[in-house]
């Protein structure tokens, strides 16, 4: 007689195997053959978890990436829920930070904000792009990317810091959506992409960043969108040929690279990395000639955005100053005698510096920095280590003001995310895309071997790598499901055998 009433059969496993027993059962999964039954159940769960795999394991290259399928049979937050949570947290942060800033009688909580605000007001009013320090005019002290954002908000809403915070909160919600899209674009499954977006949605550092009037608040969302467009552009290189319309994608990519450099000048260091990705993949699929065309298109877009700023600076200061004229002060702050790896800019008020013209100041600080590096290479190397400690610190750098409980909470948030990123990289380390999404963080970390280090700078570039964290979480869940399925098979077999 058939054993179709057994618990093995009710699990939904297919009958019709060729195992036999003394009762002439034709079910492969049968209490009369417990060894075969357990093997069948384990294969069943293996197939189920393999179907829920977070990525296609056979994906060799970014240009061949196709989005994975949604994982059935487990809880994964919906995209709508993720975006609602992201919006709620960011709007709450915007109102909260605005309340604190008003109580302090300031625009924001950081010292960089007033200069950006002055530049933004100048653009909104159509006035000259200039600020005065000790009665010395500075025409290119800061790049115009973030002031343009502030000016756009001032033009529409007036000089309202709260309006800027709300606009940045909306941009932060868009960033969460772009993280989800980025995960799908590189070939992650629906589950993995959603977990990546969920992590960014609830990350307290990213939530708080949206409420601050700092260049990072604009830079980070645009960076994620840039990486999404870069992945899509690189995927077109895997097609049989690149059309004229697809070359426009590379022009737009170069323009976005330039705009990011105008928001944060240190992003200029990423330009050769971006061009290298384009050149290598274009050469691989279409040869050197196509690589030259693709890189030229991207550089054309970069030049279109950068040239007006450079031409204006030549007219006003006699120098292109694409990264502004604050680079010398920043470099000297990083290597000056007594430097600790943190920023301490009190030296700019020294009479020997402050009465100089804008270009003279920049040249003097750069010259002093080069002399210091040449004279004290051992100290500069030790400083580089301290800067990296600050960059990778799992808690805010002003640790003297932070109680032990605050450090513990911060580490409890940051370290699991790093572990998830590591797990996602281990799972996909033979592919191209993990190195692409990690490249902003790696390039920025290398930049801050020279310049001052801060965990704040890491927070601005870690978001694309959160795609790997979603991969790590999905991989962990798959492993738990796989082990749970095998344990369930063993328990059922034991119960049936005992019965």
N, C-alpha and C positions, 0 to 999 in steps of 0.2 A: 504494500500500500504506500501511496505517496505521502510525504511528510510536509505537505503544504500548510499545515497549521502550526508548524514550529516557528519559534521566534526568529530563526535564521531567515525563513522565507518572508516574514512580515517586515524585515528590514528593507525590502524592496530589491533584493538581489535577484538576478535572473536565474530561473531554474533551467534544467535541461542539460546538466552535465552528465558524465558517464560514470560517476561513482556508484557503486552498488553496495548493498548490505544484506543482512539476512532477511530483511523484510522486503527485498526487491525494490528499494526506493530508487527512483531515477533522478532525484534532486541532487545537484552537486553539493549544495549547502544543506547539510542534514546532521541531526544530532547523532546519527549512527556512525558518522565519519568525522569526528571532531577536529582532527588535524587538517583535513581538507577544508572543513568549514571555516576554521580560523584563517587559513591562508586566503580563502575566497573573500572573507570580510576585510582583511587587510588590503587586498588588491582593490576592493571596492572603495575604501577610504583613500587609498593612494591616488586612484583615478579622480576621485572627487576633489581632493586638494590640488592635484595637478591642474585640474580645470580652473581652479581658483588662483592659479599662480599669478604673482604680481606682475610679471613681465614675461614676454616670450623669450625663453632661454636661448633660442637660436639666433637672436638678434645680433649680428656682428658689427653693425656700423650705424652711425647716426642717420646717414642718408637713406637707410632702408627702414627706419623706425616706423611702426604702425601702432596706434593705440591698442592696448590690451582690452580684454573684455571685463565687464563688471563681475565681481565675485559674488556668487549666489550663496544664500544660506548663512549669512552672518550679518551682524549689525555694522553698518557703515553710515555715518551721518550724511544726510542728503546735502547737495550743493546749496539748496535754498536755505536750509537750517544753518549751514556754515556761514553764509553771507549775512543772515539775520543776526547771528551772534557777533560776527565781526563788526557790523554796523553799530549794534547796541553798545559794545565795549568801547568803540572809538568815539562815538558821540558822548558817552559818559566821560571819557578821558578829556575830550575837548572842553566840555563845560567845567570839569573839575580843575584842570590846569588854568583855565581862564579865570576862575574864581580865585585861585591861589595867587596868580600874577596881579590881579586887581588889588588884593589885600596888601601886596608888597609895593603897590604903586608903580609897577613896571610893565613893559610890554610882554616880556617873557622871563624865563628863569636862567638864561645864559647870556654871557657878555657879548657874543657875536651879533645878537639880534638888532641892537640899535643901528649898527652900520648898514645891515641889510635893509632895515626899515627906511633909513634916510635915502638910500639908493632907490628903493621901490617908490618912495614918494616923488623923487625927482623924475623918474620915468613917467609916473602917472600924471604929473603936472606938466610934462613936456619941458622940464628944466634941464640944465646941464647935468650930466652924470658925474657928480663930483661930491666928495666929502672933504671937510677941513679938519686936520689934526694939528693943534698948536699953530693955527692960522696958516698952515701949509696946505695948499690944495692937492688932493689926490684924485686923479682922473681914472685910474685903473686899479685901485686898491683891491677890489673884489671883482670877480667875473660876474657878468650880468644875468646868468641863468636864473638864480633864485630871486633876485630883485624883479625880474620880468614877471615871475609868478605872483609876487606881492603886488606889483603894479596892476596886474590884471584884476586881482581881487579888490584893490582900492578903487579902481575905475568903476566897478560894478556896485560894490557895497560900501564904499568910503573907507576911511582908516579905522577899520574894525578888526582887532586881533581875533575876536571870536569868529568872525566870518572866515578868516584865513584858516583857523583851526578846523572849522566845520568842513571847509573845502578840502582840507588835507585828510580829514576823516573819510570823506567820500572817495578820495583818491586811494586811501588805504584799503577800502572795501574792494575797489577795482583791483588793487594789487593781489588780494586774496583770490579773486577770480582768475587773474593772470597766472598765479602760481598753479592753480588747477589746470589751466590750459597748457602751461609749460610742461607739467607732468604728462599730460596726454600727448603732447607734441613729440616728446623724446621717446615715447613708446611704453610708458608705464600703464598699468591697468587702471580701471576706474577706481578700484579700492585704494590703490596707492596714491593716485592723484588727489582723491578726496582727503585722505589722511594728511597729505602735504599741505593742502589748503587749510584744513582744520588746525594744524599746528600753528600756521602763520596767523590764523584768525584769533587765537587765544593767547598767543605769545605776549606776555605783559610788556616786554621791551618794545616790540613793534607797535603795540597799542599805544603806549606812552609816547613813542616817537612821533606819531601822527599829530599829537596835540602841541608839539613844540615848534616855535618859529625858528627853525634851523634848516640849512640847506639839505641835510640828510632826509628831512621829511618829504621833500620833493624828489630827491635823488633815488631813494630806494624803490618807490613804485615804478618810476620811469626805467630804472635798471632792470626790473623784472620784465617789463614790457619789451625792453630792448633785447633781453635774452630770448624771449618768446619769438620775436621777429628774426633774431639771428638763427635760431633753430629752424624756423620755417625756410629761411633763405638757404641754409646749408642743405636742407632736404631737397631743394630744387636741383642741387648739383648732382643728385643721383639719377636724375631723369636723362633720357637719351640726349637732349640738347637744351640749352638755356636760351629762351627767346628774349626779344627786346623788352617785352613786358616784365620778364623776370629780372632783367638787369635793373629795372626801376626799383625792385626790392632791395638790391644792394646799394643803390643810391640813397634810398630811405634809411637803410641801416647805417651808412656812413654819416648821414645827417643826425641821426639819433646819438651816435657815438660822440659827435661834436657837441651836441647840446648837453649831454651828460658832463662833458669836460668843462662846459661853461657854468654848470651848476657846482661841480666839485673839481677844481683844477687837477687834483691828484689822479683823476681818471684818465688823463692823457697818457699815463703809463700803460693803459690797457690797449691803446691804439695798435701797437705792433702785434699784440697777442691776437686781437680780432683779425687783423690782416693775415696773420699766419694761419689761423683756422681756415679762412677763405682760400688762401693760396694752396694749402696742402690738399684740401678736399677737391678743389677745382682741378688741380693737376692730376689727382688720382683718377678722376672720372672723365676729364675732357682734355687733358694735356696742358702744356705750359701756356699756349696761346690763350686758351679760355681763362686760365688763372690770371693772366695779365689783364684781360678785359674785366673780370669780376673785381679784382683789387682796384683797378682804375675807376670803376663805377663807384665803389665804396669811398674811395678817396675824393672823388668829385663831390659826392654828397657832403663829406666832411668839410671840404673847402668852401662849399656854398654857405654853410652855416658859420664857419669860423672867419671867413674873409671880412665881412662887415665890421666885426669887432676888432680885428687886427688892423684894418685900414683906419678906423677911427682912432685907435691908439697911436698909430704912426703920426697922425695929424696933430693929436693933442700932446703926446709925450716924446715923439721922435723914435719910438720903439714899438714893435708889434705887441709884445707883452700878452701873448695869447692866454697864459695862465695868470694874468694879473701881475701886480707889483708887490704882492705880499709874500711871494715865495722866498725872497732873501731873508725876511724876518723870521719866517717859519723854519727855514733851514738853520739859521743861527740859534734860534730857540732850542733846536734839537741837539746841537753840538757845542754850545758855548761852555766856557768854564763854569763848573758848578751844576751843569745840567744833570737831571735825574731820570730822564725819559718821559717826564710829564711836561706839560706846557706851563711856562712862567714868563709872561711877556712884559714884565715891568721894565726891562731894559730899553724898551722903545721910548720911554719918557726921559731917558738920559739926554741932557742938553747937547752932547756931541752927536747925537743921532737925530733928535726931533726937529732941529732947525734946518736940516738938509732938505733939498728938494726930493720929490717922489722917486725919481730915477736914481739920484745920488744915494739915497737911503738903501734902495734895493741893491745897488752895485756894492756898496760898502759892506752890507751884511753878507752878501754872497762871497765877497773876497775874504772877509774874516773867517767865514765858515770853512772855506777851502784851506786857508792857512792852518786852522785848528786841526782839521782832519789830517793834514800832512804832518803836523808836529806831534800829534798824540794818537797814533793809530791804535795803540793798546786800549786806551780809555774809550775811544770810539767803538771798539769791538765790545767792550763791556756794556757800554750804553745800548748797543744794538740788542744785547740779550735782555736788558731791563725793559726796553721798548716792546719786545716780543712778549715778555711776561705780562705787561700791561694790556697789550692787544688781545691776548688769549685769556685774560683773567675771567673766571666764571662769575665774578661779582663786580660791581662798580668800582672804579679805580680809587675813589676817595674813601678807602677802607677805614681810615682813621675815624671818619665820621659815621661809619656803619657798624651797628652792633653785631655781635656774633650771630644772633638769630637771623639778622638780615642777610649775612653772608651765606648762612646755611640755606635759607629759602632761595636765594639767587642761584646757588650751586645746584640745588635740587631741581631748578627749572632748566638750567643751561646744560648740565652734564648729561642727562638722559637724551637730550636732543643731539648732542655730539655723538653719543653712542649709537643712536639711530642712524645718523649720517654715516658713521663708520660701517654699520651693518649694511646699509644700502650700497655703499661703495664696494664692499667685499662681494656682494651679490652680483654687481655689474662691472667689476673692475676691468674686464676684458673688452668693454665697449668704449666708444668715444664720448658719449654724452655725459657721463659722470665728471669727466675732466673739464668739460665745457661749463657745466653749472657750478663747479667749484672754482673755476678760473678767476672770477672777480675777487673772491675771498683770498685766494693764493697770491694774486698780483698785489692786492692791497696790503697783505701781510708783508710781502717783500719790500714794498715801498716804505713801510714803517720800520724797516731795519735802519733807515736813515732818518726819517722824520719822527716826531714824537709819537708815542704809542698811546692808545686808549681803547678800551673795550667798546666805546661809542662808535669808533670807526669800523670795528668788526660787525657790529649790529647792522650797519648800513649796507653791508655786502653779503651777509650770510643767507639772505632770503632765497636766492636761486638754489642754493645747496639744500634747502629744506625739501626739495623734490627727492633727494636721496634719503632724508629722514622718513618721508612717507613710504618709500621702498622698504626701509628697515622695519618699520612698524608692521607693514603688510606681511613681510617675510616672517616676522615673529609670530603673528597671528596664524599664518599658515602652518608653521611648525607646531604650535600648540594644538591646532585642529588635527594635524596628522597624528601626533602622539595620542591625543584624546581618542581618535578613531580606533587606533590599535589597542588602546587600553579597553575600550568598549567591547571590541571583538573578543578580547581575552576574558572579560567578565561574563559575557553572554555564553561563551563556550563552557566556562566553569559551571555556570548555573544550569545549563542544559545537561552537562555531564552528571552533575550532582542529582538532577531530577531523574 
